Amino acid sequence: MRRAPGIVRDSIIGYLSAAESASLAEIQEALSLRIGGVPTSSVRSYLNLNTPHLFERTARGHYRLKNGCDQSPNEAAEQSFKIDRATLLQAECFEWLRSCEPRSVQAVVTDPPYGLVEYTDGEQAKLREARGGGIWRVPPSYDGHKRSPLPRFTVLNDGERAALQDFFFEFGKLVLRVTVPGANVIVASNPLLVHLVANAMSQAGLELRGNIVRLVMTMRGGDRPKNAHNEFPNVSVMPRSMFEPWVILRHPLEGRVQDNLRRWKTGGFQRISDTKPFGDVIKSSPTSPRERKIAPHPSLKPQLFLRHLVRSVLPLGEGVVLDPFAGSGSTLAAANAIGYASIGIEKDASFVKMARKAIPQLAALSIQHVDPI
Ligand SMILES: C[S@@+](CC[C@H](N)C(=O)[O-])C[C@H]1O[C@@H](n2cnc3c(N)ncnc32)[C@H](O)[C@@H]1O
C-alpha cells in the first residue's frame, strides 16, 4: 500500500508521545488502529532507522520517544575539530541539522548511507571483520587484487525502501531549513535508488535540477546467472554499472537568479572556464589505492572528482559547504584543497578519528588534472 511520506514515522511519534515506552507489538497495534496494518519488518525498520535520533531503546524490543529535539548546537555535537578551514563534528546529523542555525549553509555535497542498515553497529562489525553476508557482498579477487566488500542494495525489502523514502524526506526537510535560497544540494546515489532519493527530497521542498553522472566502472552488475553461468554464457543479469548518479537539488530561489546571487551568493554553478560551463557528466575513476591507504573508509570518494564538484557548487566561491555524512572527510579535504570553508558531521567515532588524520593528507595530495569532459 502506498502511503504519504513520513506517515508511519509520524504515527509512531504520535503514539509514543503519549506512551512512556512501548514494545514493538504495542507500537504495531497502535499503528494498525491509526493508519491500517503495517508489517512488523517495516515497523522494525522505522524504529531501527530512527534510533537514536528520534527513539531510544529502553529494553530489548521496547522503545520510547527521545527527549531533546530542541538541543542547542553545542549539545548536538559530541566533539568538534578545526582542520584548516574545515570544521569536523562528531554528531548524529539529523539532531545537528535540527539544532543548526537556519539559512546558514550555502551548499551541501554528501554521500549518505543507502542500505540504512549498512552503517548500523551490527553491519559495521561484519564489515570490519570482513565477513561479508547481510548487506555486504565480498566480490571475488582478481589477479591477486583483493576487492572491498560492496553493499547489495538489491536485498532491500519493501519496508526498508519505505524507510529509505522517509529518511530522505526528513533529510530533505532539514536540509531545506539550514540552506540559503539558491543553495545547491548534491547527493551521491546509485542507479537502483536514485529515483527514490530524488522523489523524497523534492517532496520535502527542494527543487530537483537533474543528475550528475560520475563516469566510473564499478564491480556491480554484468555477472552471468548464479549457478547457471555455463547454461547461459551469453547472459548478464544486470548491466555492468558504468556510472554513479549524484542527484542535483536546489533550495528554491528568492527572486531572479541575479537577485539571489547578489543577496545569498548562490543560485548557480561556478563555470570551469570562460568557454566551459560546469557539465553534468564527469569522467572519473575508482578511488586510488593511494587515497584508500590514507582513508580506508568503505565508501571513500576520490579527490579529483570531489574537488571538481565542490569547487563548482559555490558559484561565486563564497560560503560554506556542508557534508552531513562526512565519513573519512573527503568532501572537507576537497574544500580545504580549494580554500573553501566547510562543515562535516559524522556520527561514528572511529570514522571521525580516521577523518582527522586523513583530511590534511588528502587535501595536500597533488592530483593530476583530468579534463572532466
Ligand atoms: C557513504 S558514507 C560517506 C563516506 C564519504 N563519502 C567518504 O569519502 O569518506 C556515509 C557516512 O555517514 C555516516 N552516518 C550514517 N548515518 C549518520 C547520521 N545519522 N549522522 C551522521 N553520520 C552518519 C556513516 O558512519 C558513514 O561514515
The ligand as an SDF file (V2000), in Angstrom:
LIG
                    3D

 27 29  0  0  0  0  0  0  0  0999 V2000
   28.5750    6.5790    2.4880 C   0  0  0  0  0  0  0  0  0  0  0  0
   29.4890    7.0620    3.8750 S   0  0  0  0  0  0  0  0  0  0  0  0
   30.3170    8.5320    3.3360 C   0  0  0  0  0  0  0  0  0  0  0  0
   31.7690    8.3090    3.0390 C   0  0  0  0  0  0  0  0  0  0  0  0
   32.4490    9.5000    2.4090 C   0  0  0  0  0  0  0  0  0  0  0  0
   31.9800    9.6790    1.0690 N   0  0  0  0  0  0  0  0  0  0  0  0
   33.9560    9.3590    2.3740 C   0  0  0  0  0  0  0  0  0  0  0  0
   34.5330    9.6000    1.2730 O   0  0  0  0  0  0  0  0  0  0  0  0
   34.5800    9.0450    3.3790 O   0  0  0  0  0  0  0  0  0  0  0  0
   28.2590    7.6320    4.9630 C   0  0  0  0  0  0  0  0  0  0  0  0
   28.7830    8.0260    6.3340 C   0  0  0  0  0  0  0  0  0  0  0  0
   27.6850    8.5800    7.0750 O   0  0  0  0  0  0  0  0  0  0  0  0
   27.8090    8.1860    8.4260 C   0  0  0  0  0  0  0  0  0  0  0  0
   26.4510    8.2830    9.0090 N   0  0  0  0  0  0  0  0  0  0  0  0
   25.4040    7.4360    8.8230 C   0  0  0  0  0  0  0  0  0  0  0  0
   24.3110    7.9000    9.4480 N   0  0  0  0  0  0  0  0  0  0  0  0
   24.6690    9.0780   10.0420 C   0  0  0  0  0  0  0  0  0  0  0  0
   23.9770   10.0440   10.8060 C   0  0  0  0  0  0  0  0  0  0  0  0
   22.6910    9.8670   11.0970 N   0  0  0  0  0  0  0  0  0  0  0  0
   24.6530   11.1390   11.2360 N   0  0  0  0  0  0  0  0  0  0  0  0
   25.9650   11.3160   10.9180 C   0  0  0  0  0  0  0  0  0  0  0  0
   26.6790   10.4280   10.2030 N   0  0  0  0  0  0  0  0  0  0  0  0
   26.0440    9.3310    9.7420 C   0  0  0  0  0  0  0  0  0  0  0  0
   28.3640    6.7670    8.3700 C   0  0  0  0  0  0  0  0  0  0  0  0
   29.0240    6.4230    9.5810 O   0  0  0  0  0  0  0  0  0  0  0  0
   29.3070    6.8660    7.1710 C   0  0  0  0  0  0  0  0  0  0  0  0
   30.6250    7.1460    7.5690 O   0  0  0  0  0  0  0  0  0  0  0  0
  1  2  1  0
  2  3  1  0
  2 10  1  0
  3  4  1  0
  4  5  1  0
  5  6  1  0
  5  7  1  0
  7  8  2  0
  7  9  1  0
 10 11  1  0
 11 12  1  0
 11 26  1  0
 12 13  1  0
 13 14  1  0
 13 24  1  0
 14 15  1  0
 14 23  1  0
 15 16  2  0
 16 17  1  0
 17 18  1  0
 17 23  2  0
 18 19  1  0
 18 20  2  0
 20 21  1  0
 21 22  2  0
 22 23  1  0
 24 25  1  0
 24 26  1  0
 26 27  1  0
M  CHG  2   2   1   9  -1
M  END
$$$$
